[in-house]
């Protein structure tokens, strides 16, 4: 049972299931948590006036908290009432206003460096101050076929691009721009389709898949941060070109298992200069693409390379590229490491924030990716198994799913979609929610077998 109470009545041992504001506007990474410290209560006091408790998941269960039920006007909601809570136009406007303020503040943090850089080079900054709040204009089920075609075209492009570099040929900028434009269009319509496709890759194609994954995540991240289409185009191109210089390194270095020797690591770091050399031979490459390729291995504390830049001096786009480059590497199978789940990768990157990555951008990236990443396998309270195919920005524990296995873990003849934001329930009135995340390969599931038609 869920009840709504004022934050002044919070106690240790209670399970918080909902806030009176979007989770992404608070410091809490997980939507739904057990209160285990006074610090958590203090943070809730700062950010909320009322919260919703799940008594079943609180310490001791309902019996422990019966005193809360005596004040009937505090009871606000129940899991056994499947309906969408109304959202007033005023609340929606406030959420949009708060989000715009957050995005403006992020731009401001990086603006000083951009202005100084532009002044010193006598080149105007290409970083737009325009902020676009995108709405999905296509359901993921509709977008997946177009996204798949764009993704396959990008794969062919990257293969030909890598081969051209190996043969010291100049890549065709027009072809790259055309492919990136298709990816941008898909991301704008609905980012979840391409994000899902990043999960469908083979272990032995890391070098190629990493370029496409980097482009897709940079585009999704840029969309989340409200960048206009022109900036998204630059982000996508940079994603494809981040590591193009690795094609000039010895193949045995790229497939090496275990830790690099100091000499090998120094050789690996030269791929940045190789990438910049390749870009310099191509016509019409935007300065932002050069910046991202040059600086995506710089780190927040100055420990990165090649220049040892710190904090905002790395630049907004390059900082984003560094986050994406690390995330896509952590969530991919490599010759020396198995893929981590998106949640595991984000937890690691949170620990590394303020050391390696800009804390404000890490927070925004986690909101972009979501608690249950697109492509994640989950088990429902019904026992059914599904794949996450869409996110809900405000209620991150309620994604859209493709249900593929029944409660008996046998495949459905025809998979169907279920959007948890609608608060679905069983005929008995019991709610349907996510019980747990499942590891890759659970129940011998290959996502390729459940590709949406």
C-alpha positions in Angstrom: 0.0 0.0 0.0 1.2 3.5 -0.8 0.3 6.6 1.2 1.3 10.3 0.8 2.7 12.1 3.9 4.5 15.4 4.5 8.3 15.2 4.7 8.2 16.3 8.3 6.8 12.9 9.2 9.6 10.9 7.6 11.4 8.3 9.6 14.2 5.8 9.2 13.1 2.5 7.7 10.4 4.0 5.4 10.5 3.2 1.7 10.0 6.3 -0.6 8.3 5.3 -3.8 7.3 8.7 -5.3 8.2 12.4 -4.8 6.1 15.5 -5.4 8.5 16.6 -8.2 10.4 14.8 -11.0 13.2 12.5 -9.8 15.6 14.0 -12.3 15.4 17.4 -10.5 16.7 15.8 -7.3 20.0 14.3 -6.2 18.5 10.8 -6.0 19.8 8.5 -8.7 17.3 5.6 -8.0 13.6 6.2 -8.2 12.4 4.4 -5.1 14.7 3.8 -2.1 14.8 2.9 1.6 15.5 5.7 4.1 18.6 4.5 5.9 20.2 7.8 7.1 19.3 11.2 8.5 21.1 12.7 5.5 18.5 11.3 3.1 15.8 12.8 5.2 17.5 16.2 5.2 17.8 16.1 1.4 14.1 15.2 1.1 13.3 18.2 3.3 15.3 20.4 0.9 13.7 19.2 -2.3 10.1 18.1 -1.4 7.1 19.0 0.7 5.3 15.6 0.4 6.4 12.1 -0.6 4.7 8.8 -1.2 5.6 5.8 1.0 5.3 2.2 0.0 4.4 0.5 3.3 4.8 -3.0 2.0 8.5 -2.3 1.2 9.2 -0.3 4.4 10.9 -2.1 7.3 8.4 -4.2 9.2 5.7 -3.9 6.5 2.3 -2.4 7.0 2.0 -3.6 10.5 5.0 -1.5 11.6 3.4 1.7 10.2 -0.3 1.3 11.1 -0.2 4.6 13.0 0.2 6.4 9.6 -3.1 5.0 8.4 -5.2 6.5 11.2 -5.0 9.9 9.6 -7.2 9.1 6.6 -6.6 12.5 4.8 -3.0 11.5 4.4 -3.8 8.5 2.2 -3.1 9.7 -1.3 -2.6 6.6 -3.5 -2.6 2.9 -3.6 -1.0 0.3 -5.8 -4.4 -1.1 -6.3 -5.8 1.9 -8.1 -4.6 1.6 -11.7 -4.8 5.2 -13.0 -2.6 8.0 -14.2 -2.2 10.7 -11.6 -3.4 14.0 -13.1 -0.7 16.5 -14.1 -1.8 20.1 -14.1 -0.8 22.5 -16.9 0.9 24.6 -14.2 3.0 21.7 -12.9 4.0 20.8 -16.5 5.0 24.4 -17.2 7.0 24.5 -14.0 8.8 21.3 -14.9 9.6 22.7 -18.3 10.8 26.0 -16.8 13.0 24.2 -14.3 14.6 22.0 -17.0 15.3 25.1 -19.2 17.1 26.7 -16.2 19.2 23.6 -15.6 20.2 23.5 -19.3 21.0 27.2 -19.4 23.2 26.9 -16.3 25.1 24.1 -17.9 25.7 26.3 -21.0 26.8 29.1 -18.7 29.4 26.9 -16.9 31.2 26.3 -20.1 30.6 29.6 -21.8 33.7 31.4 -20.4 36.1 28.9 -21.9 34.3 28.9 -25.2 34.5 32.7 -25.4 38.1 32.8 -24.4 39.0 30.2 -27.0 37.1 32.0 -29.7 38.8 35.3 -28.9 42.3 33.9 -28.9 41.8 32.1 -32.2 39.7 35.0 -33.8 37.1 32.3 -34.6 33.5 32.7 -33.5 32.2 30.0 -31.1 30.1 27.3 -32.8 28.3 26.4 -29.6 24.7 27.5 -29.9 22.8 29.2 -27.1 19.5 27.9 -28.5 17.8 25.3 -26.4 15.3 22.9 -28.0 13.0 20.8 -25.8 12.2 17.8 -28.0 9.1 15.7 -27.9 9.0 12.2 -29.4 7.1 12.4 -32.7 7.1 8.6 -33.5 6.6 5.6 -31.3 9.7 3.3 -31.0 7.7 0.6 -32.8 7.3 2.9 -35.8 10.8 4.3 -35.7 12.7 1.0 -35.3 12.6 0.0 -39.0 13.9 3.4 -40.2 16.5 3.4 -37.4 17.6 0.0 -38.4 18.2 1.0 -42.0 20.2 4.1 -40.8 22.1 1.9 -38.3 23.0 -0.6 -41.0 24.1 2.2 -43.4 26.3 3.6 -40.6 27.9 0.2 -40.1 28.8 0.0 -43.8 30.1 3.6 -43.7 32.4 2.9 -40.7 33.8 -0.3 -42.3 34.6 1.6 -45.5 35.9 4.5 -43.5 38.3 2.3 -41.5 39.5 0.6 -44.7 40.1 3.9 -46.4 42.3 5.0 -43.5 44.3 1.8 -43.6 45.0 2.4 -47.2 45.9 6.1 -46.6 42.8 7.2 -48.7 40.8 10.3 -47.8 37.4 9.6 -46.4 34.4 11.3 -48.1 32.9 14.0 -45.9 29.7 14.2 -48.0 29.0 10.5 -47.3 29.7 10.9 -43.6 27.4 13.9 -43.4 24.6 12.1 -45.2 24.8 9.1 -42.9 24.9 11.3 -39.8 22.0 13.3 -41.0 19.9 10.1 -41.1 21.0 9.2 -37.6 20.1 12.7 -36.4 16.6 12.5 -37.9 15.9 9.2 -36.1 17.2 10.5 -32.8 15.1 13.6 -33.0 11.9 11.5 -33.8 12.6 9.0 -31.0 16.1 8.2 -29.6 15.0 4.9 -28.1 15.0 3.0 -31.4 18.7 3.7 -32.1 19.6 3.2 -28.4 18.0 -0.2 -28.6 20.0 -1.1 -31.7 23.3 -0.3 -29.9 22.6 -3.4 -27.8 22.7 -5.7 -30.8 26.3 -6.0 -31.5 28.9 -8.8 -31.7 31.9 -9.1 -29.5 34.4 -9.3 -32.4 33.2 -6.0 -33.9 34.1 -3.7 -31.0 36.3 -1.3 -33.0 33.5 -0.7 -35.5 30.5 -0.9 -33.2 32.2 1.5 -30.7 32.2 4.3 -33.4 28.5 3.9 -34.1 27.6 3.6 -30.4 29.5 6.7 -29.7 27.7 8.6 -32.4 24.3 7.4 -31.2 24.9 8.2 -27.5 26.3 11.6 -28.3 23.3 12.3 -30.4 20.9 11.1 -27.7 22.9 13.1 -25.1 22.8 16.2 -27.2 19.1 15.9 -27.8 18.6 15.5 -24.0 20.6 18.7 -23.4 18.5 20.6 -26.0 21.0 21.2 -28.8 19.6 22.2 -32.2 20.0 20.0 -35.2 23.2 21.7 -36.5 25.0 20.9 -33.2 23.6 17.4 -33.2 25.1 16.9 -36.7 28.5 17.9 -35.3 28.1 15.5 -32.3 27.2 12.6 -34.6 30.1 13.2 -36.9 32.6 13.5 -34.0 31.2 10.2 -32.5 32.0 8.4 -35.7 35.5 9.9 -35.9 36.6 9.8 -32.2 38.9 6.8 -32.6 39.5 6.8 -36.4 43.2 7.2 -35.7 43.4 3.8 -34.1 43.4 2.3 -37.6 47.0 3.6 -37.9 48.1 1.6 -34.8 49.4 -2.0 -34.9 46.5 -4.4 -35.0 48.0 -6.5 -32.2 47.9 -3.4 -29.9 44.1 -3.0 -30.5 43.4 -6.7 -29.8 45.7 -7.0 -26.8 44.4 -8.6 -23.6 45.4 -7.4 -20.1 47.1 -4.2 -19.1 49.2 -2.2 -21.4 52.9 -1.7 -20.7 54.0 2.0 -20.3 55.4 1.9 -23.8 52.2 0.4 -25.2 50.1 3.0 -23.5 52.2 5.8 -24.9 51.7 4.3 -28.3 48.0 3.9 -27.8 47.7 7.6 -26.8 49.1 8.6 -30.2 45.7 7.7 -31.8 44.4 11.2 -30.9 47.1 12.8 -33.1 46.5 10.3 -35.9 42.8 11.1 -35.7 43.4 14.9 -36.0 45.8 14.3 -38.9 43.1 12.4 -40.7 40.5 15.1 -40.0 42.9 17.8 -41.2 43.1 16.2 -44.6 39.3 16.3 -45.0 37.5 19.4 -46.2 34.7 21.1 -44.3 35.2 19.5 -40.8 33.6 21.8 -38.2 35.9 23.1 -35.4 33.6 21.4 -32.8 34.4 18.0 -34.3 38.2 18.7 -34.0 37.7 19.8 -30.4 35.8 16.6 -29.4 38.3 14.3 -31.1 41.3 16.2 -29.6 39.9 16.4 -26.1 37.7 13.4 -25.4 40.5 11.8 -23.3 41.0 14.9 -21.2 39.7 14.4 -17.6 38.0 16.7 -15.1 40.9 16.7 -12.7 43.5 17.3 -15.4 44.8 13.7 -15.4 43.8 13.1 -19.0 45.7 13.5 -22.3 47.1 15.0 -24.5 47.0 18.5 -22.8 46.0 17.8 -19.2 43.0 20.2 -19.4 40.7 20.6 -16.4 37.0 21.0 -15.7 35.2 23.4 -18.1 38.4 24.2 -20.1 37.9 20.8 -21.7 34.7 22.2 -23.3 31.1 21.0 -23.2 31.1 18.8 -26.3 34.5 17.3 -25.5 33.4 16.5 -21.9 30.2 14.9 -23.3 32.4 12.9 -25.8 34.6 11.7 -22.9 31.6 10.5 -20.9 30.1 8.7 -23.9 33.4 7.1 -25.0 33.9 5.6 -21.5 30.3 4.5 -21.1 30.1 2.7 -24.5 33.4 1.0 -23.7 32.2 -0.2 -20.3 29.0 -1.6 -21.8 30.6 -3.4 -24.6 32.2 -6.9 -24.7 36.0 -6.4 -25.4 38.8 -8.8 -25.8 39.9 -8.2 -22.2 36.6 -7.4 -20.5 33.0 -8.5 -20.4 30.3 -5.9 -20.9 28.8 -4.2 -17.8 25.1 -3.4 -17.5 24.2 0.3 -18.1 23.4 0.6 -14.4 26.7 -0.8 -13.3 28.6 1.5 -15.8 26.7 4.5 -14.5 27.5 3.6 -10.9 31.2 3.4 -11.7 31.1 6.7 -13.5 29.3 8.4 -10.6 32.1 7.3 -8.4 34.6 8.8 -10.9 32.8 12.1 -11.2 34.7 15.1 -9.9 37.9 13.1 -10.7 37.5 12.1 -14.3 34.1 13.5 -15.5 32.1 16.7 -14.9 29.6 15.9 -12.1 26.8 18.0 -13.7 27.2 16.3 -17.0 27.3 12.8 -15.5 24.0 13.6 -13.8 22.5 14.7 -17.0 23.8 11.6 -18.9 22.3 9.3 -16.3 19.0 11.0 -16.8 19.4 10.6 -20.6 20.2 6.9 -20.3 17.7 6.1 -17.6 17.7 3.6 -14.7 16.5 0.9 -16.9 18.4 1.4 -20.1 16.8 0.8 -23.5 17.6 -2.9 -24.3 17.7 -4.0 -20.6 16.0 -7.3 -19.8 13.6 -7.1 -16.9 11.3 -9.4 -15.0 7.8 -8.1 -13.9 5.9 -8.7 -10.8 3.7 -10.9 -12.9 6.7 -13.2 -13.7 6.7 -12.1 -17.3 10.0 -11.0 -18.9 10.4 -8.0 -21.2 12.9 -5.7 -22.9 12.9 -2.0 -22.2 12.1 -0.2 -25.4 11.3 3.3 -24.2 12.0 5.7 -21.3 9.8 8.0 -19.2 11.7 11.1 -18.2 9.7 12.0 -15.2 8.9 8.5 -13.8 12.1 6.5 -14.5 10.9 3.3 -13.0 8.0 3.1 -15.5 9.5 2.5 -18.9 7.9 1.1 -22.0 8.4 -2.7 -22.5 8.2 -5.3 -25.1 6.9 -8.4 -23.3 8.4 -11.6 -24.7 8.0 -14.3 -22.1 5.0 -15.3 -20.0 4.9 -16.0 -16.3 6.0 -19.6 -17.0 9.0 -18.2 -18.9 7.7 -19.6 -22.2 7.8 -17.2 -25.2 4.6 -15.5 -26.3 3.6 -16.4 -29.8 3.5 -12.7 -30.5 5.4 -10.3 -28.2 3.3 -7.2 -27.2 4.1 -3.8 -25.7 3.3 -2.6 -22.2 3.8 1.0 -21.0 4.2 1.1 -17.2 3.4 4.8 -17.1 -0.2 3.8 -17.5 -0.1 2.0 -14.2 -1.4 -1.3 -15.5 -2.8 -3.9 -13.1 -4.0 -7.5 -13.1 -7.7 -8.3 -13.0 -7.3 -8.9 -9.3 -6.3 -5.2 -9.0 -2.6 -6.0 -8.2 -0.3 -3.6 -10.0 2.2 -4.6 -12.6 5.7 -3.3 -12.0 9.4 -4.2 -12.5 10.6 -6.8 -10.0 14.3 -6.9 -11.1 16.7 -6.4 -13.9 18.0 -9.6 -15.5 21.5 -10.2 -16.7 22.3 -10.4 -20.4 21.5 -13.8 -21.9 19.0 -14.7 -19.1 16.6 -17.4 -20.2 18.7 -17.8 -23.3 17.2 -14.6 -24.7 18.8 -13.1 -27.8 17.2 -9.6 -28.4 17.7 -10.2 -32.2 14.9 -12.8 -32.0 12.4 -10.2 -30.7 13.1 -7.4 -33.2 10.0 -5.3 -33.7 8.4 -5.8 -37.1 
